[in-house]
Amino acid sequence: MNTMYLIAILAVAGLVTVLLRAVPFALLAPIRESRLIKWLDRRMAVGIMAILSVYTMMDVAWSDLQATVPTLVALVVTVGLHLWKHNLMTSILNGTVVCIALSAVVG
């Protein structure tokens, strides 16, 4: 291969990489003041919690009490923590720990 051809390929790849990393930051500045983004910011945590809750509850074997109790207790803990602390990560992390711990004890 020609040396200039390789240099051109590397230059194009480098330019594309820089642009792909820089463009989101350049586009982010005007979007931050958007009313839609502010509305989504306030509502996304609740939406994520609802989706995770429904997804988790879909696979619960409701006839098996050993599987149902840890999941329901973890769901109550997760929702309660979220309503109290308003912190998505704290709620999900603690709810997951409660579910795993109860499943280990009960199961």
ABEGO torsion letter per residue (X at the ends): XBAAAAAAAAAAAAAAAAAAAAAAAAAAAAAAABAAAAAAAAAAAAAAAAAAAAAAAAABBAABAAAAAAAAAAAAAAAAAAAAAGBAAAAAAAAAAAAAAAAAAAX
